[in-house]
Amino acid sequence: MSQLNYMDKLLDGVEVEWKALGKALVRTKGTNITAGRMKELHKDHAPLKIFAGGKTVAFVDFKDIPEKNINREPSIIVKSRGVVEFEYYTDPFSHKNEMWSYHSKNNNINIKYVYYYLKTKELYFQGLASRMQMPQIATPDTDKFQIPIPPLNVQAQIVRILDAFTELTAELTAELTAELTARKQQYAYYREQLLTFEEAEIAWKALGDIATINTGQKPSEVLDVETAYDYINAGTSRSGYSESSNCEGGVVTTPSRGQGGIGYVGYQSQPFWLGALCYKMNSIDENSLINKYLFYFLQSRRQLLLALKKEGGVPAVNKSDLAKLEIPVPPIAEQKRIVAILEKFEALTTSLTEGLPREIELRQQQYEYYRELLLSFPKLEGEA
């Protein structure tokens, strides 16, 4: 027994029956409803959830859907078009009629166990779906699919273990996200404190008097991503452009026009290509104004840039208005102190921001590994 893996120990001496999903469970149909009708009927906090493809859902009242189309059993919902996947749901629900769902009427089958097993086979069904022009599967694809059915107590044990892993993964994700949020709030607080000045304390100067303000140009061609510079345009950044850079590093950027971009402030430490819809700002004298200090101040005063926005047609910030923007300019030693403090906070926040998705991914991979281990059943010899 000590040499057996955990699954062998769990299944030691028990038989596993293989059965077609359509024969093991009850398949139910959906309701005849369009996406437009779902949108019309939707009410926040209504009791009945309707599923459509992907992440599309609506909440409606029970009276809005025929009673015969309402499923009140804990079920596995088959999302059969577009993104093919399975979802487990326990409250009353319905779904569009091109989808289907399964529930159990068999006292020897734990429906959540079957759900966990099917989650390990999503790649298989997604492969079936990819053969169609619009990725999709049909009811025979799931009805005829063979699932392993160990004794009920084994199913329950597997569900308990995977439920615990699911809860642990969710808790860890919440903790990491809360940590990141706290660090961002702390960074914003100290940035605000460091960059708040009384007008009488220091000199306030027009931006155009202390920095150059210029726009870029559209690159004429797209080159290989590995040899190209970042392309900065209207608050976006993407690689793959330029014959050569048109900007040196250490430059502050902000969009000059466009929907949603105005108010964004960037700082490029490496050479880059500046697009025609973005301003670059560079200190006239780094002994009087540090570019990184200018970046932190403008980043913390997004509302000042938004106030310059001209409406009508495409929202835009005129260069002449930007040049008139008043900037506090403390002594160079104070600027260096502020930059040093905020760079430390920025580095910490960035490391958490970059590390969070990776940490969550590792936890998900760990969960999927144990789920695969728990749900890997050998088929009986000669069994299809």
MOSULQUI-V259013 format. One record per residue. N is the residue number from 1. PHI is phi in whole degrees, 0 to 359 (none if undefined). OMEGA is omega in whole degrees, -180 to 180 (999 if undefined). D_CENTER is the distance of its C-alpha to the mean C-alpha in Angstrom with 2 decimals. Layout:
N_PHI_OMEGA_D_CENTER + N_PHI_OMEGA_D_CENTER
This chain:
1_none_-176_43.74 + 2_293_-178_42.51 + 3_271_180_41.75 + 4_277_175_39.65 + 5_284_-173_35.88 + 6_300_-178_34.23 + 7_294_178_33.85 + 8_299_179_37.50 + 9_295_-178_38.53 + 10_294_-176_36.65 + 11_259_-176_38.26 + 12_302_176_41.59 + 13_82_-180_44.35 + 14_251_179_42.32 + 15_259_178_42.04 + 16_244_178_38.89 + 17_267_175_39.40 + 18_254_-175_37.40 + 19_216_177_37.08 + 20_296_-177_35.57 + 21_304_-179_32.62 + 22_294_178_34.41 + 23_267_-179_37.48 + 24_278_-175_35.84 + 25_236_178_33.78 + 26_259_177_34.26 + 27_268_-180_32.23 + 28_241_180_31.74 + 29_270_179_31.19 + 30_260_-179_29.06 + 31_233_-178_30.20 + 32_278_-177_31.08 + 33_212_179_28.66 + 34_265_177_26.90 + 35_298_179_23.51 + 36_296_179_25.61 + 37_292_176_27.59 + 38_302_-180_24.58 + 39_295_179_23.50 + 40_294_-175_27.11 + 41_277_-173_27.48 + 42_300_173_24.26 + 43_224_177_25.05 + 44_303_177_22.80 + 45_72_173_23.92 + 46_293_-168_26.11 + 47_278_-172_26.93 + 48_249_-179_26.24 + 49_264_176_22.87 + 50_246_-180_22.89 + 51_262_169_20.44 + 52_237_-179_20.01 + 53_292_177_18.17 + 54_61_-178_14.44 + 55_260_-176_12.77 + 56_286_177_15.76 + 57_218_173_17.95 + 58_217_175_20.79 + 59_246_-175_22.91 + 60_227_175_26.62 + 61_278_-179_30.03 + 62_300_-178_32.00 + 63_292_-177_34.64 + 64_281_-176_32.31 + 65_234_176_32.11 + 66_306_-176_35.20 + 67_304_-178_35.81 + 68_295_-179_36.27 + 69_262_179_32.66 + 70_263_179_31.24 + 71_259_-178_30.31 + 72_248_180_31.02 + 73_257_170_30.66 + 74_305_-168_27.81 + 75_220_170_26.39 + 76_256_180_24.21 + 77_268_180_22.63 + 78_264_175_22.58 + 79_272_-163_20.02 + 80_261_-178_22.32 + 81_228_-179_21.15 + 82_73_175_18.33 + 83_273_-177_15.79 + 84_274_-179_18.43 + 85_199_-179_17.64 + 86_243_177_19.30 + 87_225_179_18.59 + 88_259_-178_21.03 + 89_215_-174_22.20 + 90_249_-180_25.25 + 91_275_177_25.89 + 92_303_-178_27.76 + 93_203_167_25.83 + 94_214_178_26.44 + 95_205_178_24.67 + 96_299_-170_25.54 + 97_285_173_28.57 + 98_277_176_27.15 + 99_258_174_25.25 + 100_210_-179_27.03 + 101_216_179_26.81 + 102_231_169_28.92 + 103_222_-174_30.57 + 104_253_169_33.38 + 105_248_-177_37.00 + 106_261_-178_38.13 + 107_294_-180_38.81 + 108_261_-180_38.35 + 109_234_176_34.73 + 110_272_-173_31.81 + 111_298_-180_29.16 + 112_288_174_26.27 + 113_299_180_27.73 + 114_297_177_27.64 + 115_302_-179_24.00 + 116_298_179_23.14 + 117_295_-179_25.37 + 118_296_178_23.84 + 119_298_178_20.32 + 120_285_-176_21.96 + 121_248_-179_23.20 + 122_299_179_20.17 + 123_299_177_20.51 + 124_298_-179_24.15 + 125_290_176_23.53 + 126_295_175_20.90 + 127_294_175_23.70 + 128_299_-177_26.13 + 129_294_-175_23.96 + 130_292_179_23.59 + 131_285_-179_27.36 + 132_267_178_27.16 + 133_300_168_26.57 + 134_261_-177_23.95 + 135_309_179_22.30 + 136_196_174_23.87 + 137_239_180_26.03 + 138_246_-177_29.17 + 139_304_178_30.59 + 140_298_-180_33.00 + 141_299_178_30.17 + 142_267_-179_29.18 + 143_302_-176_32.65 + 144_271_-176_34.35 + 145_289_-177_31.78 + 146_277_177_33.51 + 147_238_178_32.09 + 148_277_-179_33.79 + 149_235_175_35.30 + 150_283_176_36.59 + 151_305_-174_38.58 + 152_300_-179_36.94 + 153_293_177_37.10 + 154_290_176_35.18 + 155_303_-178_32.48 + 156_297_179_32.27 + 157_296_179_32.10 + 158_297_179_29.19 + 159_297_180_27.30 + 160_301_-179_28.13 + 161_296_-177_26.87 + 162_288_173_23.53 + 163_299_-180_23.06 + 164_295_177_23.73 + 165_296_179_21.23 + 166_299_-180_18.51 + 167_295_180_19.54 + 168_297_179_19.78 + 169_296_180_16.30 + 170_295_180_14.93 + 171_296_-180_17.37 + 172_295_178_16.51 + 173_300_179_12.77 + 174_296_180_14.09 + 175_296_180_16.69 + 176_295_179_14.61 + 177_295_178_12.32 + 178_296_178_15.69 + 179_298_179_17.26 + 180_295_179_14.85 + 181_299_179_15.34 + 182_297_180_19.05 + 183_294_178_19.33 + 184_295_178_17.81 + 185_294_179_20.23 + 186_296_178_23.03 + 187_299_-179_22.49 + 188_297_-179_22.54 + 189_295_-178_25.63 + 190_292_176_27.59 + 191_298_179_26.75 + 192_296_-180_28.12 + 193_295_-177_31.17 + 194_290_-174_31.94 + 195_252_175_31.68 + 196_256_-176_33.68 + 197_232_169_37.29 + 198_280_-176_40.41 + 199_301_-177_41.87 + 200_282_-175_45.22 + 201_284_-173_43.90 + 202_221_179_42.84 + 203_281_173_43.19 + 204_249_-176_40.91 + 205_230_176_40.93 + 206_295_-177_39.74 + 207_304_-179_36.86 + 208_294_179_39.01 + 209_273_-175_41.77 + 210_240_-179_39.80 + 211_213_171_37.29 + 212_279_180_37.33 + 213_230_-178_34.96 + 214_221_174_34.45 + 215_258_179_32.23 + 216_260_179_31.35 + 217_209_179_31.81 + 218_284_178_30.07 + 219_293_-176_30.49 + 220_275_-179_32.90 + 221_208_177_31.27 + 222_254_-179_28.20 + 223_252_178_28.94 + 224_301_-176_27.50 + 225_303_-176_24.20 + 226_292_-179_25.84 + 227_253_-175_28.72 + 228_262_175_27.05 + 229_266_173_26.12 + 230_298_178_22.93 + 231_251_-177_23.33 + 232_253_-177_22.64 + 233_207_177_23.00 + 234_52_175_22.20 + 235_84_178_19.52 + 236_253_179_17.69 + 237_222_176_18.17 + 238_210_-178_18.44 + 239_272_172_20.90 + 240_121_-175_23.69 + 241_235_161_26.25 + 242_111_169_29.72 + 243_281_172_33.26 + 244_201_-180_33.17 + 245_292_173_31.42 + 246_250_178_32.79 + 247_218_171_31.68 + 248_282_178_32.37 + 249_286_179_29.96 + 250_76_-176_30.00 + 251_242_177_29.43 + 252_269_-180_27.64 + 253_234_173_25.88 + 254_205_-179_24.98 + 255_297_177_24.61 + 256_265_179_27.92 + 257_198_177_26.71 + 258_118_-180_23.98 + 259_280_172_21.80 + 260_85_-177_19.28 + 261_272_-175_19.98 + 262_298_-176_23.10 + 263_108_176_22.84 + 264_287_177_20.47 + 265_231_179_22.43 + 266_238_177_21.93 + 267_223_-179_24.11 + 268_253_-179_24.86 + 269_274_-179_26.77 + 270_249_176_27.48 + 271_304_-176_29.26 + 272_206_176_27.18 + 273_255_-180_27.80 + 274_262_179_27.66 + 275_282_-174_27.21 + 276_284_-176_29.55 + 277_257_-175_27.21 + 278_219_173_26.80 + 279_267_168_29.31 + 280_244_-179_30.02 + 281_236_-176_31.94 + 282_224_-179_34.14 + 283_303_176_36.61 + 284_291_-178_40.21 + 285_218_-178_41.41 + 286_293_175_39.19 + 287_279_178_42.08 + 288_245_-178_41.50 + 289_217_177_37.75 + 290_272_-179_35.00 + 291_303_-178_32.15 + 292_293_175_29.55 + 293_295_178_31.17 + 294_300_178_30.94 + 295_301_-178_27.20 + 296_297_180_26.59 + 297_294_-179_28.87 + 298_295_178_27.35 + 299_298_-178_23.77 + 300_276_-177_25.02 + 301_236_-179_26.87 + 302_304_-177_24.42 + 303_295_178_26.59 + 304_294_179_29.53 + 305_289_178_27.93 + 306_298_-180_26.77 + 307_292_179_30.40 + 308_276_-173_31.64 + 309_295_176_29.72 + 310_264_179_32.17 + 311_272_-178_31.32 + 312_94_-174_32.87 + 313_70_179_31.54 + 314_274_178_28.73 + 315_305_-176_27.97 + 316_210_172_29.41 + 317_247_179_30.69 + 318_287_180_34.20 + 319_299_-178_35.19 + 320_296_178_38.32 + 321_289_179_36.44 + 322_297_-179_34.03 + 323_296_-178_37.16 + 324_276_-176_38.65 + 325_299_-178_35.77 + 326_278_-177_37.35 + 327_239_176_35.93 + 328_285_-177_37.29 + 329_236_177_38.78 + 330_286_177_39.82 + 331_305_-174_41.96 + 332_301_179_40.41 + 333_296_178_40.60 + 334_291_177_38.54 + 335_300_180_35.93 + 336_297_179_35.71 + 337_297_180_35.40 + 338_298_-180_32.53 + 339_298_-179_30.68 + 340_299_-180_31.26 + 341_294_-176_29.89 + 342_289_176_26.74 + 343_296_178_26.05 + 344_295_178_26.13 + 345_296_-179_23.66 + 346_296_180_21.38 + 347_297_179_21.68 + 348_295_-180_20.87 + 349_296_-180_17.77 + 350_296_-180_16.61 + 351_297_177_17.43 + 352_292_-179_15.44 + 353_298_-179_12.33 + 354_284_-177_12.84 + 355_279_-177_14.09 + 356_300_179_11.60 + 357_302_-180_9.10 + 358_293_179_12.49 + 359_297_178_14.08 + 360_296_179_11.66 + 361_297_179_12.03 + 362_296_179_15.75 + 363_294_179_16.04 + 364_294_178_14.49 + 365_296_177_16.94 + 366_298_178_19.70 + 367_299_-178_19.14 + 368_293_178_19.23 + 369_297_-179_22.31 + 370_290_176_24.19 + 371_296_178_23.29 + 372_296_180_24.69 + 373_298_-178_27.67 + 374_291_-172_28.46 + 375_247_176_28.24 + 376_263_-177_30.16 + 377_251_174_33.50 + 378_285_177_36.42 + 379_281_178_37.98 + 380_292_-178_41.69 + 381_301_180_43.96 + 382_84_-179_44.60 + 383_274_-178_41.75 + 384_287_999_39.66
